[in-house]
Amino acid sequence: MSEQHSLRDGVTGEPLTLITAEGQRVDSDTLDPWVNDVGDSFLAGLYEDMVVIRRIDTEATHLQRQGELALWPPLLGQEAAQIGSARALAQDDFVFPSYRENGVAYCRGVNLTDLIRVWRGNASSGWDPYQVNVATPQVIIGAQTLHATGYAMGLVNDGASSATITYFGDGATSQGDVNEAMVFAASFCLPVVFFCQNNHWAISEPVGLQSQVPLAGRAPGFGIPALRVDGNDVLAVLAATRIALDRACSGGGPTFIEAVTYRMGPHTTADDPTRYRDANELEDWKAKDPISRLAALLNSHGMDMEKLDADVAAKADAVASDLRSGCINLPDPEPLDVLPTFSLRIAPG
Ligand SMILES: Cc1ncc(C[n+]2csc(CCOP(=O)(O)OP(=O)(O)O)c2C)c(N)n1
């Protein structure tokens, strides 16, 4: 790749895009070379993923409203950012998420019941990270970026050729942990992808209060190249993440991706966004919906959308039904289960 060229673009300007809000395919010198292999069947797979995780999200939100979950952090609107990045990962890459990356966890093969047990209050953690190469959800804002950086140092020391990716929000970029992680990752040239989902709100605080410049514009100050990408464009996100992973895995060090997206739901089910944000803003972002723009593109390619939508709906129904039954059939934990048990994995040799 012409790396210097690719990584200089799109740091502070309009986010790099391959599929417009209207579903039109546009060119990008930076991103196009990274998705040459993507045909319609792959795009249809991304479409299915996005519909399924939206359905998981809706079902979990309903479960919370029905008293079956204590809390749920919706991802509505952020499907492309999560699916595009997750589908760029190799099996060996390790994910360090926040609490909102349930779509990423789904792609990595996290069991549906494991996804919600912590939100039901049945367990202090969700799953064994080593089974799926995904750490469990991190609620301490930004702490997971340090974990990703430390793990990446281990990868380098072990001579591995995989990477870590860490997900965090726009608000998290103001946290010391995130800044410390970026300093360390840059200094030691570590294979970390800093994947920031700029969903425009840190609970009730707008991104404009957190930063006077686009978030991607901060990274070069740490010596980390950045890409600012349309986070509602699954193809652009896939391309940007492939660029960053290629760089990481070939010894080029960390990359910062700002995926510009929007949190269409509340911060969590405990939040009421109508108290602090303008309804018109939500309407503007609905017009940039990640799923409908991919549907429009596939339709323009002659895809049989009636059949695809029927197949995808059947899959989403089945997943939602498994999620619901897994949730309501979870046995109540014993009181002492509140104390976690860890299985320590010691590398052979
Ligand atoms: C260290 C720390 N400080 C404060 C909080 C409370 N808190 C929970 S979510 C949140 C906002 C996070 O916003 P952002 O990073 O943009 O991520 P988003 O929730 O939008 O995905 C805050 C301040 C916390 N969990 N951890």
The ligand as an SDF file (V2000), in Angstrom:
LIG
                    3D

 26 27  0  0  0  0  0  0  0  0999 V2000
  -13.5180    6.3420   34.4100 C   0  0  0  0  0  0  0  0  0  0  0  0
  -14.9920    6.5760   34.2300 C   0  0  0  0  0  0  0  0  0  0  0  0
  -15.4960    7.8210   34.3540 N   0  0  0  0  0  0  0  0  0  0  0  0
  -16.8140    8.0450   34.1930 C   0  0  0  0  0  0  0  0  0  0  0  0
  -17.6650    7.0040   33.9180 C   0  0  0  0  0  0  0  0  0  0  0  0
  -19.1590    7.2610   33.7210 C   0  0  0  0  0  0  0  0  0  0  0  0
  -19.5160    7.1240   32.3030 N   0  0  0  0  0  0  0  0  0  0  0  0
  -20.1080    6.0270   31.8290 C   0  0  0  0  0  0  0  0  0  0  0  0
  -20.3940    6.1060   30.2020 S   0  0  0  0  0  0  0  0  0  0  0  0
  -19.7300    7.6490   30.0870 C   0  0  0  0  0  0  0  0  0  0  0  0
  -19.6840    8.3690   28.7620 C   0  0  0  0  0  0  0  0  0  0  0  0
  -18.8410    7.6710   27.7420 C   0  0  0  0  0  0  0  0  0  0  0  0
  -18.9740    8.2920   26.5060 O   0  0  0  0  0  0  0  0  0  0  0  0
  -18.1670    7.8220   25.2510 P   0  0  0  0  0  0  0  0  0  0  0  0
  -16.7470    7.5450   25.6100 O   0  0  0  0  0  0  0  0  0  0  0  0
  -18.3970    8.8080   24.1830 O   0  0  0  0  0  0  0  0  0  0  0  0
  -18.7930    6.4010   24.8520 O   0  0  0  0  0  0  0  0  0  0  0  0
  -20.2790    6.0180   24.4430 P   0  0  0  0  0  0  0  0  0  0  0  0
  -20.9880    5.6460   25.7150 O   0  0  0  0  0  0  0  0  0  0  0  0
  -20.8940    7.1630   23.7550 O   0  0  0  0  0  0  0  0  0  0  0  0
  -20.1660    4.8170   23.5730 O   0  0  0  0  0  0  0  0  0  0  0  0
  -19.3010    8.0870   31.3370 C   0  0  0  0  0  0  0  0  0  0  0  0
  -18.6720    9.3910   31.5900 C   0  0  0  0  0  0  0  0  0  0  0  0
  -17.1150    5.7070   33.8170 C   0  0  0  0  0  0  0  0  0  0  0  0
  -17.8550    4.6460   33.5230 N   0  0  0  0  0  0  0  0  0  0  0  0
  -15.7690    5.5220   33.9550 N   0  0  0  0  0  0  0  0  0  0  0  0
  1  2  1  0
  2  3  1  0
  2 26  2  0
  3  4  2  0
  4  5  1  0
  5  6  1  0
  5 24  2  0
  6  7  1  0
  7  8  2  0
  7 22  1  0
  8  9  1  0
  9 10  1  0
 10 11  1  0
 10 22  2  0
 11 12  1  0
 12 13  1  0
 13 14  1  0
 14 15  2  0
 14 16  1  0
 14 17  1  0
 17 18  1  0
 18 19  2  0
 18 20  1  0
 18 21  1  0
 22 23  1  0
 24 25  1  0
 24 26  1  0
M  CHG  1   7   1
M  END
$$$$
